[in-house]
Amino acid sequence: MGESIRDLGLEGQSKKAGTPTMGGIIIILATLIPVFLLAKLDGVYIILLIVTTLWMGMIGFIDDYIKVFKKDKEGLKGRFKIAGQVTLGFFVGFTLYFHPDIVVKEKLPQEEIVNVAPMSIPSNHFSEEKKSTKTTIPFVKNNEFDYKSFLWFMGEEAEDHVWIVFIIVVIFIVTAVSNGANLTDGIDGLAAGTSAVMVATLAIFAWVSGNIIFADYLNVMYIPNSGEMTVFISAFVGALVGFLWYNAFPAQVFMGDTGSLTIGGIIAVLALAVRKELLLPIIAGIFLAENLSVVMQVTYFKYTKKRFGEGKRIFLMSPLHHHYQKRGYHESKIVTRFWIVGIFLAVISILTLKIR
């Protein structure tokens, strides 16, 4: 963050020159060390999260290294960042679709539960383990959506080609969320605080989805072995909160792209693993707002420049948090209000378990 905002003309930013960056290394180490000590490392979900952490951390580290040590404010070229994100998205999507250990157990229809196993052991209320491209749609009663629905026109052949659609969706989600986290890392404590709330929310979904009793009670897909992800998530939340202690205003260290890209990648993979990616616009609503503010600003500026010969702006500055800085709000007030919105969105996300 520190390298990219020195010359934006924002009040107080010049005082931050010289603050150590690349603090994302702290987050990565504080996450992986407990995971290596406490988690079952042979689980596919844990392996996916470790690979995501290291891969996105490496991309961010290269970007920060170029900015800090090569004195190039542009850092890693955008096309290389995108290539790295797409590569990770392809790996994650391929693994989630083809790995034999990534399966679900769907809740049986009520009539089958009554006829076959009335009021019996929760495990009898679910189907056998099977591969599935189904995910969860929030706020609706029949809340499952199958990605093969996109290929309805292919009839029975949709089953053979749905992996293409699934991997494309995963690539888009990984890229969008990691970029959203990257854009949110603009002022002290903003990215770390809001991300901790998002990850803690996903921890609840991971635990519920991996616990057959609660999956049965809340009528959600049971995802075998997903509960182990709570070990990783707990370590990750602890790392974020610990980092926030030193990143809160006035920041003593910045996470840099090493941290922000890693955070976004992990959040995306967690949501995909527990089949809650369609809930990300709510869970990661802060990231979405930051992303949209940049897209809207750039699109409108280019349109008005082409149409009227002079570019106009929707916001005083983008991403969104800089708009409020330009309006004269102190960054602590902005961060606190973003945290409040993030907590509110987390509560709404959790309520989707019962509100349909």
N, C-alpha and C positions, 0 to 999 in steps of 0.2 A: 504494500500500500504506500509506504513512505516515499518510494522512488517515483511513483506515478502521479502524485498530487502536489508536489512542491510548487509547480508553476501554474496552478489552476486559478490563482487569485482568490482563494478562499481564506477567510479570516482565521488566523491561528495556525495555518498549515506550515508557514515558513519556520515556526518554532520547532517543528517536528523533524527538521533536517538533521540527520546524524543519528536518529533513533535506530537501533539494531533491527534488521528485518530477517527474513528467512526463519522466523520463529515457528513455522510449520513443522520444522524438523523436531521441535519439542513435542508437538502434538502427535506426530507419527511415532516417535520413540515411546512416549507415555501411553500410547495405545497398544503397540505391538509387544512390548515387554510383558505386560500382564497377560496378553493373549497367548504368547508362547509358553508362559508358565502355567496357565490355568485352563485354557481351552483344549478341546479334543481336536488336534491338528489334522486328523484324517477326515474330518467332515468336509464335504464339498462346499457348503456355505461359508465356513470359516476360511477355506482356501481361497474362494472367490473374493472375500473381503480383504484378505491379506494381499492378494495380487492387485486388487484395486488400489489399496493404500500405497503400495510400493510404486505402481505404475504412474498413478497421478502425482504422487510425491516427486517422482523423478522428472516428470514434465515441468512441474512447478519449480523444482530446484534449478533446472537448466535455465528457465526463464529468469528467475531471481539472480542466478549467477551472472548472466549476461548483463542484467541491469546494474548490479552492484559492483562487480569486479571488472567488467568490460566497459562500464560507464555508458552503456547504450540504453537510453530510456525506453526504446521500443521493446526491448527484451526479445524473447523467442518470437519469430514470425508467426502471425496468426494461422497461416496454413499448416504449420507444423504442429501447433497446439491442437487444431481441429483434427489433423491426421492421428495424433495420439489419442484423442478422445474417441474418435471413430473406431480405432483399433481396439481399444478397451471395450467399447460397446459391442463390437462384433464378437469378441472373446466371451463376454458375459452372456450375450444372447445365445451364442452357440452352445455354451455350457448349460445354461438353464433349459434349453430345449432338448439337447441330446444326452446329457449325462444321466445314467440309469438311476442314480440315487436321488434325483430331483423329481419327486412325485407328489401327488396329493391324494387325499381321501375325501370324497365329496359326501355331504350329508344325504342320506337316503330320503326319499319321499315319506311323508308322515304315514301313509297307509302301509308302506313296507315295514316301517318300524313297529307299527301296531300289530301287524299280522305275523311278523317273523320274530321280533324280539321286543315285546311290550315291556317298557320300563326296565330294560335290561342294562347290562354293562354298556357304557358310552361307546366302546369300540364297535359294538354291534350296530350302532346307528349310522355307521359310515360304510362307504363302498370299499372295495379292495384298492390297494395302492395302484395308481396308474399315472401315466404321463398325461399332461393336460396343458392346453394353451388358454385356459380360462383365467380370468382375473375378476376383481371385485369392482362393482359399480356402486358408489356411495348413494345413500338416501332412497334407494328403491327396494321394494320387497323381494322380487326375484333378481337378486343383485349380482348375478354372474354373467360375464360377457366372454364369449369365445372369439379369439382373433381370427379363426377361420371363417367367421361371419363376413369378413371383408371379401372373401373369395366365394360368396354365395353363387356367383354365376358359373363357377367351375363344377358345381355339383359334388359328386363323390370324390373327385380329384382334389378338392380343396384340402383334404387331410394330408396329401402328399406335398403340397406346396406352402402350407401355412407357416413353415419355419422361416421362409423368406420374409413374410410380413412381420412375424414376431421379431426377428433380428433387426429389421429396419426400425421398428418401434423402440426397441431397446437402445439402439444407437442414438436415436433422436433424444430419448429421455436422459441418457448418460451425458450427452453433449449439452443439452439445455440446462440441466440442473447444475453441472459443474461450472458452466459459464455464469449461471445465476449466482452461485456462491462467490465466484470470482469478482463479479460486479458489486456484490454486497459488501465486500471487504474494502470499504472506503473511509470509514471513520472508526475511532477507537471503540472496541468492544461490540461493534454491530454484528459482524459475521460470526464471531465466537458465541455471543449470547443467543442470537436467534437460532443458530445451528444446534446448540445444546438442547433447546426446546424441541426442535424438529426430531432430533435423534432420540430423545427421551420418549417422544410420542411413538415413534416407530418401534421402540423397545417393547411397548405395551402390545402392539400388534404382533410382533414376533413371538412374544411369550404366549399370547392367547392362541395364535395359530399353531404353536408347537405343543400345546397342552390339550389333550383330547377331551378332557372334562369341560374346559371352558369353551373349546371350539364347538362342542355339542350344545352347551347351554346358550351360546350366542349365535348359533346357527351359521358358522363360518366354515370355510374349508379347513380341514386339518392337514397341516404340512409337516410330515414326519421329519424329525431332526432339526427343524427350524428354531426350536427353542434354544439350541446351543448358541445361536447368534446373540443371545442376551449377554453372554460373557463378553463378546467383542464389543457390543453396544455399551455395556457398563463401563468398560475400559475407555471407550471413545468419549463418552459423556464426561467421565472423570478428567480426561486429558483436556477437553474443551473448557471445562469449568476451571481447571488449574491454570490453563493458559489465560483465561479471561481475568484472573486475579492480577496479572501483570499487563494485560492488554487494555483494561478499563482505563478511562480517561483520568489523567494524562498517561498515554501508553508508554510503557518502558520497553516494549518489543512489539514488532509487527509480524503477522504470520506470513505475509507475502503470498505469492502464487503457490509456493510449496504447501502452504496450509489450505488456502481457499479452494484450489482445484481438488485437493485430496478430500476435503469435506464434502464438496458437491458430488464427487464420484461415489463416495461411500453412501451418502443419503440416497442417491439414485439406485444403487445396487440393493440396498436394504429394502426399499420400497418394492422393487421388482421381485425380490426373493420371497416376500410375504404377500405377493399378489395385491399390492395396494398402490400401484403406480398411477392409477386413475384418480387417486386421492391426493396426489402430489400438488395439484394446483391450490389445494387448501392447506395441507401440511406445510408445503414450501411456498406459501403465498407471498412471503416477503421476496424470495428469489424471483418469483414470477413477476411481481410488480417492478422489480429492478430491471429485469430483462425487457419487459414491455416498454418501460420508460425510454430505454435506449433505442429500441426498434422504432417506436413512435417518433422520437426526436430526429433520428437519422432519416427516416422515411419522409417525414413532413418537411424537413429542411431541403432534401433533394428535390421533392416535388415542387415546393414553392420557388426554389431557385430556377428550376427548369421552366416553370409556368410564368413567373413574374420577374425573373432575372435577379432576384434577391432572396436568399434563404431566410426563412422564418423559423422560429422555435416554439414548441409547445411549452417546454419547461425552461426555467432560467438556466439550468444545467442538468445533465443526466450523468450517471444514474440518479434515481429519484431522491436519495438522501442528500445529494449535492444541491438539488433544487431548494430544499428546505434550508440548507446552509446559506445559500444565496439570498434567501428571504430574511436572514438575520437570526435564525434559531440557533441556539448554542448546541454543539454536537451532543452533549450529554442529554439534552431534552429530546433530540431526535432519536438517539439510541434507545432511551427509556421508552418512548412511545412506540418504536418499532418492536421492542421486546413485548410490550403490552399487546400489540396486535398479533404478534407471533404466538403468545400464550392463548389468546382468544381463538385463533385458528386451530391451535392444538386441541383445545377443548371441543370445538366443533368436530374435528376429525375423530376424536375418541367417541363422541356421541353417535357417530355413524354406526357403531357396533349395535346400537339398539334402535336408533331412529331410522325407520325405513317406511 
